[in-house]
Amino acid sequence: MVSILKKEQVFEEANAGNLLPKCILCKEVPKLGIADGFLLIGQFVCSGCEQKLLTLNYDDPAYNIMVQKLKEVIYSSKKSSRQLKKE
Ligand SMILES: [Zn+2]
């Protein structure tokens, strides 16, 4: 019985991966799906953008644009969680 429940959970997780996440930074869907990146507060960042963030210089305008987008995501997720608490 326990093993069946575990299989169902794995199946649900695999299905979630098949939703093909879109990167919040470059708006592209990675070839490997959710495995090709990481989730930040429920938002997907592809491995390509992750690498860019790690390699870009602090004073690079592209770095600032990416950080700004991440801040927007973090801010909007905080806002929506506050709205949920009000309900
Ligand atoms: Zn990306």
PDB file of the backbone (N, CA, C, O) and the ligand in Angstrom, with CONECT records:
HET     ZN  A 101       1
ATOM      1  N   MET A   1       0.835  -1.224   0.000  1.00  0.00           N
ATOM      2  CA  MET A   1       0.000   0.000   0.000  1.00  0.00           C
ATOM      3  C   MET A   1       0.859   1.260   0.000  1.00  0.00           C
ATOM      4  O   MET A   1       0.601   2.216  -0.731  1.00  0.00           O
ATOM      5  N   VAL A   2       1.894   1.228   0.848  1.00  0.00           N
ATOM      6  CA  VAL A   2       2.758   2.410   0.958  1.00  0.00           C
ATOM      7  C   VAL A   2       3.466   2.685  -0.371  1.00  0.00           C
ATOM      8  O   VAL A   2       3.594   3.833  -0.796  1.00  0.00           O
ATOM      9  N   SER A   3       3.922   1.606  -1.018  1.00  0.00           N
ATOM     10  CA  SER A   3       4.657   1.776  -2.271  1.00  0.00           C
ATOM     11  C   SER A   3       3.753   2.350  -3.355  1.00  0.00           C
ATOM     12  O   SER A   3       4.214   3.113  -4.205  1.00  0.00           O
ATOM     13  N   ILE A   4       2.477   1.993  -3.335  1.00  0.00           N
ATOM     14  CA  ILE A   4       1.541   2.532  -4.330  1.00  0.00           C
ATOM     15  C   ILE A   4       1.387   4.048  -4.141  1.00  0.00           C
ATOM     16  O   ILE A   4       1.392   4.815  -5.104  1.00  0.00           O
ATOM     17  N   LEU A   5       1.251   4.451  -2.884  1.00  0.00           N
ATOM     18  CA  LEU A   5       1.120   5.884  -2.592  1.00  0.00           C
ATOM     19  C   LEU A   5       2.351   6.641  -3.081  1.00  0.00           C
ATOM     20  O   LEU A   5       2.235   7.730  -3.644  1.00  0.00           O
ATOM     21  N   LYS A   6       3.517   6.065  -2.866  1.00  0.00           N
ATOM     22  CA  LYS A   6       4.753   6.720  -3.294  1.00  0.00           C
ATOM     23  C   LYS A   6       4.794   6.867  -4.812  1.00  0.00           C
ATOM     24  O   LYS A   6       5.218   7.894  -5.341  1.00  0.00           O
ATOM     25  N   LYS A   7       4.342   5.816  -5.503  1.00  0.00           N
ATOM     26  CA  LYS A   7       4.334   5.859  -6.965  1.00  0.00           C
ATOM     27  C   LYS A   7       3.431   6.984  -7.463  1.00  0.00           C
ATOM     28  O   LYS A   7       3.763   7.698  -8.408  1.00  0.00           O
ATOM     29  N   GLU A   8       2.267   7.125  -6.794  1.00  0.00           N
ATOM     30  CA  GLU A   8       1.340   8.173  -7.204  1.00  0.00           C
ATOM     31  C   GLU A   8       1.948   9.558  -7.008  1.00  0.00           C
ATOM     32  O   GLU A   8       1.758  10.456  -7.827  1.00  0.00           O
ATOM     33  N   GLN A   9       2.682   9.714  -5.907  1.00  0.00           N
ATOM     34  CA  GLN A   9       3.322  11.008  -5.642  1.00  0.00           C
ATOM     35  C   GLN A   9       4.359  11.326  -6.703  1.00  0.00           C
ATOM     36  O   GLN A   9       4.443  12.453  -7.192  1.00  0.00           O
ATOM     37  N   VAL A  10       5.152  10.316  -7.055  1.00  0.00           N
ATOM     38  CA  VAL A  10       6.181  10.507  -8.077  1.00  0.00           C
ATOM     39  C   VAL A  10       5.522  10.873  -9.406  1.00  0.00           C
ATOM     40  O   VAL A  10       6.007  11.730 -10.145  1.00  0.00           O
ATOM     41  N   PHE A  11       4.408  10.202  -9.692  1.00  0.00           N
ATOM     42  CA  PHE A  11       3.707  10.460 -10.948  1.00  0.00           C
ATOM     43  C   PHE A  11       3.211  11.908 -10.993  1.00  0.00           C
ATOM     44  O   PHE A  11       3.301  12.568 -12.029  1.00  0.00           O
ATOM     45  N   GLU A  12       2.693  12.393  -9.873  1.00  0.00           N
ATOM     46  CA  GLU A  12       2.217  13.775  -9.825  1.00  0.00           C
ATOM     47  C   GLU A  12       3.364  14.764 -10.016  1.00  0.00           C
ATOM     48  O   GLU A  12       3.212  15.778 -10.698  1.00  0.00           O
ATOM     49  N   GLU A  13       4.507  14.462  -9.412  1.00  0.00           N
ATOM     50  CA  GLU A  13       5.664  15.345  -9.564  1.00  0.00           C
ATOM     51  C   GLU A  13       6.152  15.353 -11.005  1.00  0.00           C
ATOM     52  O   GLU A  13       6.547  16.395 -11.529  1.00  0.00           O
ATOM     53  N   ALA A  14       6.124  14.184 -11.643  1.00  0.00           N
ATOM     54  CA  ALA A  14       6.545  14.089 -13.038  1.00  0.00           C
ATOM     55  C   ALA A  14       5.597  14.883 -13.923  1.00  0.00           C
ATOM     56  O   ALA A  14       6.028  15.543 -14.869  1.00  0.00           O
ATOM     57  N   ASN A  15       4.310  14.817 -13.615  1.00  0.00           N
ATOM     58  CA  ASN A  15       3.327  15.592 -14.376  1.00  0.00           C
ATOM     59  C   ASN A  15       3.565  17.086 -14.239  1.00  0.00           C
ATOM     60  O   ASN A  15       3.448  17.834 -15.209  1.00  0.00           O
ATOM     61  N   ALA A  16       3.895  17.511 -13.043  1.00  0.00           N
ATOM     62  CA  ALA A  16       4.167  18.928 -12.803  1.00  0.00           C
ATOM     63  C   ALA A  16       5.359  19.369 -13.644  1.00  0.00           C
ATOM     64  O   ALA A  16       5.389  20.489 -14.154  1.00  0.00           O
ATOM     65  N   GLY A  17       6.344  18.479 -13.785  1.00  0.00           N
ATOM     66  CA  GLY A  17       7.517  18.789 -14.598  1.00  0.00           C
ATOM     67  C   GLY A  17       7.171  18.911 -16.067  1.00  0.00           C
ATOM     68  O   GLY A  17       7.822  19.652 -16.803  1.00  0.00           O
ATOM     69  N   ASN A  18       6.143  18.183 -16.500  1.00  0.00           N
ATOM     70  CA  ASN A  18       5.740  18.230 -17.898  1.00  0.00           C
ATOM     71  C   ASN A  18       5.024  19.521 -18.265  1.00  0.00           C
ATOM     72  O   ASN A  18       4.738  19.749 -19.441  1.00  0.00           O
ATOM     73  N   LEU A  19       4.732  20.360 -17.300  1.00  0.00           N
ATOM     74  CA  LEU A  19       4.078  21.634 -17.593  1.00  0.00           C
ATOM     75  C   LEU A  19       5.020  22.591 -18.316  1.00  0.00           C
ATOM     76  O   LEU A  19       4.606  23.667 -18.747  1.00  0.00           O
ATOM     77  N   LEU A  20       6.274  22.201 -18.448  1.00  0.00           N
ATOM     78  CA  LEU A  20       7.289  22.997 -19.139  1.00  0.00           C
ATOM     79  C   LEU A  20       7.328  24.433 -18.630  1.00  0.00           C
ATOM     80  O   LEU A  20       6.636  25.304 -19.157  1.00  0.00           O
ATOM     81  N   PRO A  21       8.116  24.670 -17.633  1.00  0.00           N
ATOM     82  CA  PRO A  21       8.197  26.001 -17.036  1.00  0.00           C
ATOM     83  C   PRO A  21       8.836  27.002 -17.977  1.00  0.00           C
ATOM     84  O   PRO A  21       9.706  26.656 -18.775  1.00  0.00           O
ATOM     85  N   LYS A  22       8.402  28.233 -17.877  1.00  0.00           N
ATOM     86  CA  LYS A  22       8.971  29.310 -18.666  1.00  0.00           C
ATOM     87  C   LYS A  22       9.859  30.133 -17.751  1.00  0.00           C
ATOM     88  O   LYS A  22       9.454  30.512 -16.652  1.00  0.00           O
ATOM     89  N   CYS A  23      11.061  30.405 -18.205  1.00  0.00           N
ATOM     90  CA  CYS A  23      12.004  31.174 -17.402  1.00  0.00           C
ATOM     91  C   CYS A  23      11.486  32.604 -17.224  1.00  0.00           C
ATOM     92  O   CYS A  23      11.067  33.245 -18.188  1.00  0.00           O
ATOM     93  N   ILE A  24      11.518  33.091 -15.986  1.00  0.00           N
ATOM     94  CA  ILE A  24      11.008  34.435 -15.712  1.00  0.00           C
ATOM     95  C   ILE A  24      11.957  35.502 -16.236  1.00  0.00           C
ATOM     96  O   ILE A  24      11.564  36.662 -16.364  1.00  0.00           O
ATOM     97  N   LEU A  25      13.196  35.136 -16.539  1.00  0.00           N
ATOM     98  CA  LEU A  25      14.180  36.124 -16.971  1.00  0.00           C
ATOM     99  C   LEU A  25      14.263  36.223 -18.496  1.00  0.00           C
ATOM    100  O   LEU A  25      14.217  37.327 -19.038  1.00  0.00           O
ATOM    101  N   CYS A  26      14.385  35.091 -19.197  1.00  0.00           N
ATOM    102  CA  CYS A  26      14.524  35.136 -20.651  1.00  0.00           C
ATOM    103  C   CYS A  26      13.235  34.733 -21.360  1.00  0.00           C
ATOM    104  O   CYS A  26      13.167  34.800 -22.587  1.00  0.00           O
ATOM    105  N   LYS A  27      12.215  34.317 -20.617  1.00  0.00           N
ATOM    106  CA  LYS A  27      10.898  33.936 -21.141  1.00  0.00           C
ATOM    107  C   LYS A  27      10.975  32.738 -22.074  1.00  0.00           C
ATOM    108  O   LYS A  27      10.090  32.532 -22.904  1.00  0.00           O
ATOM    109  N   GLU A  28      12.033  31.952 -21.938  1.00  0.00           N
ATOM    110  CA  GLU A  28      12.173  30.774 -22.785  1.00  0.00           C
ATOM    111  C   GLU A  28      11.905  29.502 -22.003  1.00  0.00           C
ATOM    112  O   GLU A  28      12.130  29.438 -20.794  1.00  0.00           O
ATOM    113  N   VAL A  29      11.419  28.483 -22.717  1.00  0.00           N
ATOM    114  CA  VAL A  29      11.177  27.179 -22.113  1.00  0.00           C
ATOM    115  C   VAL A  29      12.395  26.302 -22.370  1.00  0.00           C
ATOM    116  O   VAL A  29      12.710  26.011 -23.524  1.00  0.00           O
ATOM    117  N   PRO A  30      13.088  25.875 -21.310  1.00  0.00           N
ATOM    118  CA  PRO A  30      14.286  25.058 -21.499  1.00  0.00           C
ATOM    119  C   PRO A  30      13.955  23.680 -22.054  1.00  0.00           C
ATOM    120  O   PRO A  30      12.890  23.123 -21.787  1.00  0.00           O
ATOM    121  N   LYS A  31      14.892  23.141 -22.833  1.00  0.00           N
ATOM    122  CA  LYS A  31      14.674  21.845 -23.489  1.00  0.00           C
ATOM    123  C   LYS A  31      14.417  20.731 -22.487  1.00  0.00           C
ATOM    124  O   LYS A  31      13.600  19.843 -22.733  1.00  0.00           O
ATOM    125  N   LEU A  32      15.118  20.780 -21.351  1.00  0.00           N
ATOM    126  CA  LEU A  32      15.000  19.707 -20.355  1.00  0.00           C
ATOM    127  C   LEU A  32      13.879  19.972 -19.362  1.00  0.00           C
ATOM    128  O   LEU A  32      13.723  19.236 -18.387  1.00  0.00           O
ATOM    129  N   GLY A  33      13.098  21.019 -19.605  1.00  0.00           N
ATOM    130  CA  GLY A  33      11.991  21.325 -18.707  1.00  0.00           C
ATOM    131  C   GLY A  33      12.478  21.806 -17.353  1.00  0.00           C
ATOM    132  O   GLY A  33      13.495  22.489 -17.237  1.00  0.00           O
ATOM    133  N   ILE A  34      11.720  21.429 -16.332  1.00  0.00           N
ATOM    134  CA  ILE A  34      11.970  21.947 -14.984  1.00  0.00           C
ATOM    135  C   ILE A  34      13.318  21.479 -14.436  1.00  0.00           C
ATOM    136  O   ILE A  34      13.839  22.063 -13.486  1.00  0.00           O
ATOM    137  N   ALA A  35      13.882  20.428 -15.034  1.00  0.00           N
ATOM    138  CA  ALA A  35      15.180  19.923 -14.562  1.00  0.00           C
ATOM    139  C   ALA A  35      16.316  20.854 -14.965  1.00  0.00           C
ATOM    140  O   ALA A  35      17.405  20.802 -14.393  1.00  0.00           O
ATOM    141  N   ASP A  36      16.052  21.714 -15.963  1.00  0.00           N
ATOM    142  CA  ASP A  36      17.100  22.584 -16.503  1.00  0.00           C
ATOM    143  C   ASP A  36      17.027  23.980 -15.894  1.00  0.00           C
ATOM    144  O   ASP A  36      16.919  24.979 -16.607  1.00  0.00           O
ATOM    145  N   GLY A  37      17.088  24.032 -14.583  1.00  0.00           N
ATOM    146  CA  GLY A  37      17.032  25.321 -13.897  1.00  0.00           C
ATOM    147  C   GLY A  37      16.622  25.123 -12.457  1.00  0.00           C
ATOM    148  O   GLY A  37      16.742  24.024 -11.916  1.00  0.00           O
ATOM    149  N   PHE A  38      16.136  26.191 -11.827  1.00  0.00           N
ATOM    150  CA  PHE A  38      15.695  26.059 -10.431  1.00  0.00           C
ATOM    151  C   PHE A  38      14.471  26.924 -10.196  1.00  0.00           C
ATOM    152  O   PHE A  38      14.184  27.838 -10.969  1.00  0.00           O
ATOM    153  N   LEU A  39      13.759  26.630  -9.133  1.00  0.00           N
ATOM    154  CA  LEU A  39      12.566  27.388  -8.793  1.00  0.00           C
ATOM    155  C   LEU A  39      12.881  28.399  -7.702  1.00  0.00           C
ATOM    156  O   LEU A  39      13.513  28.075  -6.696  1.00  0.00           O
ATOM    157  N   LEU A  40      12.434  29.619  -7.917  1.00  0.00           N
ATOM    158  CA  LEU A  40      12.610  30.673  -6.929  1.00  0.00           C
ATOM    159  C   LEU A  40      11.226  31.180  -6.556  1.00  0.00           C
ATOM    160  O   LEU A  40      10.567  31.849  -7.352  1.00  0.00           O
ATOM    161  N   ILE A  41      10.787  30.861  -5.343  1.00  0.00           N
ATOM    162  CA  ILE A  41       9.453  31.232  -4.858  1.00  0.00           C
ATOM    163  C   ILE A  41       8.397  30.864  -5.895  1.00  0.00           C
ATOM    164  O   ILE A  41       7.523  31.665  -6.226  1.00  0.00           O
ATOM    165  N   GLY A  42       8.497  29.636  -6.401  1.00  0.00           N
ATOM    166  CA  GLY A  42       7.498  29.142  -7.341  1.00  0.00           C
ATOM    167  C   GLY A  42       7.694  29.624  -8.767  1.00  0.00           C
ATOM    168  O   GLY A  42       6.933  29.249  -9.658  1.00  0.00           O
ATOM    169  N   GLN A  43       8.705  30.449  -8.992  1.00  0.00           N
ATOM    170  CA  GLN A  43       8.990  30.951 -10.335  1.00  0.00           C
ATOM    171  C   GLN A  43      10.236  30.268 -10.866  1.00  0.00           C
ATOM    172  O   GLN A  43      11.179  30.004 -10.120  1.00  0.00           O
ATOM    173  N   PHE A  44      10.233  29.984 -12.155  1.00  0.00           N
ATOM    174  CA  PHE A  44      11.323  29.213 -12.741  1.00  0.00           C
ATOM    175  C   PHE A  44      12.412  30.111 -13.328  1.00  0.00           C
ATOM    176  O   PHE A  44      12.125  31.089 -14.019  1.00  0.00           O
ATOM    177  N   VAL A  45      13.657  29.761 -13.041  1.00  0.00           N
ATOM    178  CA  VAL A  45      14.807  30.427 -13.652  1.00  0.00           C
ATOM    179  C   VAL A  45      15.638  29.341 -14.332  1.00  0.00           C
ATOM    180  O   VAL A  45      16.073  28.395 -13.675  1.00  0.00           O
ATOM    181  N   CYS A  46      15.865  29.470 -15.661  1.00  0.00           N
ATOM    182  CA  CYS A  46      16.573  28.419 -16.382  1.00  0.00           C
ATOM    183  C   CYS A  46      18.068  28.443 -16.043  1.00  0.00           C
ATOM    184  O   CYS A  46      18.590  29.431 -15.527  1.00  0.00           O
ATOM    185  N   SER A  47      18.742  27.324 -16.349  1.00  0.00           N
ATOM    186  CA  SER A  47      20.157  27.200 -15.991  1.00  0.00           C
ATOM    187  C   SER A  47      21.005  28.210 -16.754  1.00  0.00           C
ATOM    188  O   SER A  47      22.049  28.641 -16.266  1.00  0.00           O
ATOM    189  N   GLY A  48      20.554  28.591 -17.960  1.00  0.00           N
ATOM    190  CA  GLY A  48      21.291  29.587 -18.740  1.00  0.00           C
ATOM    191  C   GLY A  48      21.334  30.924 -18.027  1.00  0.00           C
ATOM    192  O   GLY A  48      22.386  31.559 -17.945  1.00  0.00           O
ATOM    193  N   CYS A  49      20.179  31.355 -17.507  1.00  0.00           N
ATOM    194  CA  CYS A  49      20.112  32.633 -16.788  1.00  0.00           C
ATOM    195  C   CYS A  49      20.834  32.529 -15.453  1.00  0.00           C
ATOM    196  O   CYS A  49      21.434  33.494 -14.982  1.00  0.00           O
ATOM    197  N   GLU A  50      20.769  31.344 -14.851  1.00  0.00           N
ATOM    198  CA  GLU A  50      21.483  31.133 -13.597  1.00  0.00           C
ATOM    199  C   GLU A  50      22.981  31.358 -13.826  1.00  0.00           C
ATOM    200  O   GLU A  50      23.651  32.014 -13.029  1.00  0.00           O
ATOM    201  N   GLN A  51      23.492  30.799 -14.934  1.00  0.00           N
ATOM    202  CA  GLN A  51      24.904  30.958 -15.270  1.00  0.00           C
ATOM    203  C   GLN A  51      25.236  32.420 -15.538  1.00  0.00           C
ATOM    204  O   GLN A  51      26.279  32.918 -15.113  1.00  0.00           O
ATOM    205  N   LYS A  52      24.325  33.115 -16.257  1.00  0.00           N
ATOM    206  CA  LYS A  52      24.548  34.538 -16.545  1.00  0.00           C
ATOM    207  C   LYS A  52      24.650  35.333 -15.260  1.00  0.00           C
ATOM    208  O   LYS A  52      25.538  36.170 -15.093  1.00  0.00           O
ATOM    209  N   LEU A  53      23.711  35.052 -14.343  1.00  0.00           N
ATOM    210  CA  LEU A  53      23.714  35.767 -13.062  1.00  0.00           C
ATOM    211  C   LEU A  53      25.023  35.546 -12.311  1.00  0.00           C
ATOM    212  O   LEU A  53      25.535  36.443 -11.641  1.00  0.00           O
ATOM    213  N   LEU A  54      25.558  34.315 -12.440  1.00  0.00           N
ATOM    214  CA  LEU A  54      26.773  33.988 -11.699  1.00  0.00           C
ATOM    215  C   LEU A  54      28.017  34.571 -12.347  1.00  0.00           C
ATOM    216  O   LEU A  54      29.020  34.802 -11.672  1.00  0.00           O
ATOM    217  N   THR A  55      27.958  34.816 -13.674  1.00  0.00           N
ATOM    218  CA  THR A  55      29.165  35.243 -14.380  1.00  0.00           C
ATOM    219  C   THR A  55      29.180  36.739 -14.698  1.00  0.00           C
ATOM    220  O   THR A  55      30.245  37.312 -14.928  1.00  0.00           O
ATOM    221  N   LEU A  56      27.996  37.377 -14.712  1.00  0.00           N
ATOM    222  CA  LEU A  56      27.947  38.802 -15.035  1.00  0.00           C
ATOM    223  C   LEU A  56      28.601  39.636 -13.926  1.00  0.00           C
ATOM    224  O   LEU A  56      28.572  39.273 -12.750  1.00  0.00           O
ATOM    225  N   ASN A  57      29.179  40.746 -14.332  1.00  0.00           N
ATOM    226  CA  ASN A  57      29.763  41.651 -13.348  1.00  0.00           C
ATOM    227  C   ASN A  57      28.676  42.465 -12.662  1.00  0.00           C
ATOM    228  O   ASN A  57      27.615  42.722 -13.231  1.00  0.00           O
ATOM    229  N   TYR A  58      28.955  42.856 -11.457  1.00  0.00           N
ATOM    230  CA  TYR A  58      27.999  43.611 -10.650  1.00  0.00           C
ATOM    231  C   TYR A  58      27.588  44.913 -11.344  1.00  0.00           C
ATOM    232  O   TYR A  58      26.440  45.342 -11.230  1.00  0.00           O
ATOM    233  N   ASP A  59      28.531  45.544 -12.068  1.00  0.00           N
ATOM    234  CA  ASP A  59      28.228  46.824 -12.711  1.00  0.00           C
ATOM    235  C   ASP A  59      27.722  46.665 -14.153  1.00  0.00           C
ATOM    236  O   ASP A  59      27.539  47.650 -14.868  1.00  0.00           O
ATOM    237  N   ASP A  60      27.500  45.420 -14.565  1.00  0.00           N
ATOM    238  CA  ASP A  60      26.956  45.175 -15.904  1.00  0.00           C
ATOM    239  C   ASP A  60      25.460  45.505 -15.924  1.00  0.00           C
ATOM    240  O   ASP A  60      24.714  45.027 -15.069  1.00  0.00           O
ATOM    241  N   PRO A  61      25.006  46.328 -16.903  1.00  0.00           N
ATOM    242  CA  PRO A  61      23.580  46.683 -16.958  1.00  0.00           C
ATOM    243  C   PRO A  61      22.679  45.451 -17.069  1.00  0.00           C
ATOM    244  O   PRO A  61      21.575  45.442 -16.523  1.00  0.00           O
ATOM    245  N   ALA A  62      23.135  44.425 -17.764  1.00  0.00           N
ATOM    246  CA  ALA A  62      22.343  43.189 -17.916  1.00  0.00           C
ATOM    247  C   ALA A  62      22.117  42.523 -16.570  1.00  0.00           C
ATOM    248  O   ALA A  62      21.051  41.961 -16.317  1.00  0.00           O
ATOM    249  N   TYR A  63      23.132  42.590 -15.701  1.00  0.00           N
ATOM    250  CA  TYR A  63      23.014  42.024 -14.361  1.00  0.00           C
ATOM    251  C   TYR A  63      21.936  42.764 -13.572  1.00  0.00           C
ATOM    252  O   TYR A  63      21.108  42.159 -12.891  1.00  0.00           O
ATOM    253  N   ASN A  64      21.973  44.094 -13.685  1.00  0.00           N
ATOM    254  CA  ASN A  64      20.992  44.898 -12.957  1.00  0.00           C
ATOM    255  C   ASN A  64      19.567  44.622 -13.433  1.00  0.00           C
ATOM    256  O   ASN A  64      18.629  44.592 -12.635  1.00  0.00           O
ATOM    257  N   ILE A  65      19.417  44.420 -14.753  1.00  0.00           N
ATOM    258  CA  ILE A  65      18.089  44.120 -15.307  1.00  0.00           C
ATOM    259  C   ILE A  65      17.576  42.798 -14.738  1.00  0.00           C
ATOM    260  O   ILE A  65      16.410  42.687 -14.359  1.00  0.00           O
ATOM    261  N   MET A  66      18.459  41.798 -14.680  1.00  0.00           N
ATOM    262  CA  MET A  66      18.050  40.489 -14.161  1.00  0.00           C
ATOM    263  C   MET A  66      17.698  40.568 -12.680  1.00  0.00           C
ATOM    264  O   MET A  66      16.705  39.991 -12.236  1.00  0.00           O
ATOM    265  N   VAL A  67      18.515  41.282 -11.926  1.00  0.00           N
ATOM    266  CA  VAL A  67      18.251  41.424 -10.499  1.00  0.00           C
ATOM    267  C   VAL A  67      16.924  42.154 -10.285  1.00  0.00           C
ATOM    268  O   VAL A  67      16.157  41.813  -9.385  1.00  0.00           O
ATOM    269  N   GLN A  68      16.663  43.161 -11.121  1.00  0.00           N
ATOM    270  CA  GLN A  68      15.422  43.917 -11.023  1.00  0.00           C
ATOM    271  C   GLN A  68      14.215  43.001 -11.252  1.00  0.00           C
ATOM    272  O   GLN A  68      13.218  43.079 -10.534  1.00  0.00           O
ATOM    273  N   LYS A  69      14.323  42.131 -12.265  1.00  0.00           N
ATOM    274  CA  LYS A  69      13.236  41.193 -12.561  1.00  0.00           C
ATOM    275  C   LYS A  69      13.017  40.238 -11.393  1.00  0.00           C
ATOM    276  O   LYS A  69      11.882  39.927 -11.032  1.00  0.00           O
ATOM    277  N   LEU A  70      14.120  39.778 -10.812  1.00  0.00           N
ATOM    278  CA  LEU A  70      14.005  38.864  -9.669  1.00  0.00           C
ATOM    279  C   LEU A  70      13.339  39.565  -8.494  1.00  0.00           C
ATOM    280  O   LEU A  70      12.532  38.972  -7.777  1.00  0.00           O
ATOM    281  N   LYS A  71      13.689  40.840  -8.305  1.00  0.00           N
ATOM    282  CA  LYS A  71      13.080  41.612  -7.213  1.00  0.00           C
ATOM    283  C   LYS A  71      11.576  41.738  -7.428  1.00  0.00           C
ATOM    284  O   LYS A  71      10.790  41.632  -6.487  1.00  0.00           O
ATOM    285  N   GLU A  72      11.186  41.968  -8.689  1.00  0.00           N
ATOM    286  CA  GLU A  72       9.759  42.077  -9.009  1.00  0.00           C
ATOM    287  C   GLU A  72       9.031  40.786  -8.659  1.00  0.00           C
ATOM    288  O   GLU A  72       7.935  40.812  -8.098  1.00  0.00           O
ATOM    289  N   VAL A  73       9.652  39.652  -8.994  1.00  0.00           N
ATOM    290  CA  VAL A  73       9.049  38.345  -8.713  1.00  0.00           C
ATOM    291  C   VAL A  73       8.910  38.137  -7.216  1.00  0.00           C
ATOM    292  O   VAL A  73       7.870  37.690  -6.732  1.00  0.00           O
ATOM    293  N   ILE A  74       9.980  38.470  -6.482  1.00  0.00           N
ATOM    294  CA  ILE A  74       9.958  38.301  -5.031  1.00  0.00           C
ATOM    295  C   ILE A  74       8.897  39.204  -4.416  1.00  0.00           C
ATOM    296  O   ILE A  74       8.165  38.791  -3.516  1.00  0.00           O
ATOM    297  N   TYR A  75       8.817  40.451  -4.911  1.00  0.00           N
ATOM    298  CA  TYR A  75       7.856  41.403  -4.369  1.00  0.00           C
ATOM    299  C   TYR A  75       6.419  40.955  -4.653  1.00  0.00           C
ATOM    300  O   TYR A  75       5.565  40.994  -3.767  1.00  0.00           O
ATOM    301  N   SER A  76       6.159  40.529  -5.895  1.00  0.00           N
ATOM    302  CA  SER A  76       4.797  40.137  -6.268  1.00  0.00           C
ATOM    303  C   SER A  76       4.362  38.880  -5.524  1.00  0.00           C
ATOM    304  O   SER A  76       3.183  38.729  -5.206  1.00  0.00           O
ATOM    305  N   SER A  77       5.310  37.967  -5.240  1.00  0.00           N
ATOM    306  CA  SER A  77       4.946  36.742  -4.519  1.00  0.00           C
ATOM    307  C   SER A  77       4.622  37.068  -3.065  1.00  0.00           C
ATOM    308  O   SER A  77       3.741  36.447  -2.472  1.00  0.00           O
ATOM    309  N   LYS A  78       5.326  38.036  -2.491  1.00  0.00           N
ATOM    310  CA  LYS A  78       5.039  38.467  -1.118  1.00  0.00           C
ATOM    311  C   LYS A  78       3.655  39.102  -1.052  1.00  0.00           C
ATOM    312  O   LYS A  78       2.885  38.873  -0.119  1.00  0.00           O
ATOM    313  N   LYS A  79       3.357  39.925  -2.094  1.00  0.00           N
ATOM    314  CA  LYS A  79       2.085  40.617  -2.161  1.00  0.00           C
ATOM    315  C   LYS A  79       0.939  39.614  -2.250  1.00  0.00           C
ATOM    316  O   LYS A  79      -0.067  39.747  -1.553  1.00  0.00           O
ATOM    317  N   SER A  80       1.100  38.607  -3.115  1.00  0.00           N
ATOM    318  CA  SER A  80       0.023  37.647  -3.317  1.00  0.00           C
ATOM    319  C   SER A  80      -0.176  36.776  -2.076  1.00  0.00           C
ATOM    320  O   SER A  80      -1.300  36.368  -1.787  1.00  0.00           O
ATOM    321  N   SER A  81       0.906  36.486  -1.337  1.00  0.00           N
ATOM    322  CA  SER A  81       0.764  35.669  -0.141  1.00  0.00           C
ATOM    323  C   SER A  81       0.039  36.450   0.943  1.00  0.00           C
ATOM    324  O   SER A  81      -0.682  35.874   1.758  1.00  0.00           O
ATOM    325  N   ARG A  82       0.237  37.787   0.949  1.00  0.00           N
ATOM    326  CA  ARG A  82      -0.477  38.629   1.914  1.00  0.00           C
ATOM    327  C   ARG A  82      -1.986  38.614   1.593  1.00  0.00           C
ATOM    328  O   ARG A  82      -2.839  38.565   2.478  1.00  0.00           O
ATOM    329  N   GLN A  83      -2.266  38.658   0.271  1.00  0.00           N
ATOM    330  CA  GLN A  83      -3.665  38.647  -0.152  1.00  0.00           C
ATOM    331  C   GLN A  83      -4.336  37.335   0.257  1.00  0.00           C
ATOM    332  O   GLN A  83      -5.505  37.318   0.642  1.00  0.00           O
ATOM    333  N   LEU A  84      -3.586  36.243   0.170  1.00  0.00           N
ATOM    334  CA  LEU A  84      -4.143  34.942   0.523  1.00  0.00           C
ATOM    335  C   LEU A  84      -4.482  34.880   2.010  1.00  0.00           C
ATOM    336  O   LEU A  84      -5.474  34.273   2.413  1.00  0.00           O
ATOM    337  N   LYS A  85      -3.623  35.530   2.828  1.00  0.00           N
ATOM    338  CA  LYS A  85      -3.853  35.498   4.269  1.00  0.00           C
ATOM    339  C   LYS A  85      -5.127  36.262   4.664  1.00  0.00           C
ATOM    340  O   LYS A  85      -5.791  35.938   5.649  1.00  0.00           O
ATOM    341  N   LYS A  86      -5.441  37.292   3.855  1.00  0.00           N
ATOM    342  CA  LYS A  86      -6.630  38.078   4.160  1.00  0.00           C
ATOM    343  C   LYS A  86      -7.909  37.285   3.968  1.00  0.00           C
ATOM    344  O   LYS A  86      -8.917  37.556   4.620  1.00  0.00           O
ATOM    345  N   GLU A  87      -7.870  36.298   3.066  1.00  0.00           N
ATOM    346  CA  GLU A  87      -9.077  35.570   2.734  1.00  0.00           C
ATOM    347  C   GLU A  87      -9.632  34.743   3.904  1.00  0.00           C
ATOM    348  O   GLU A  87     -10.656  34.076   3.758  1.00  0.00           O
TER     349      GLU A  87
HETATM  350 ZN    ZN A 101      16.307  31.995 -18.699  1.00  0.00          ZN2+
END
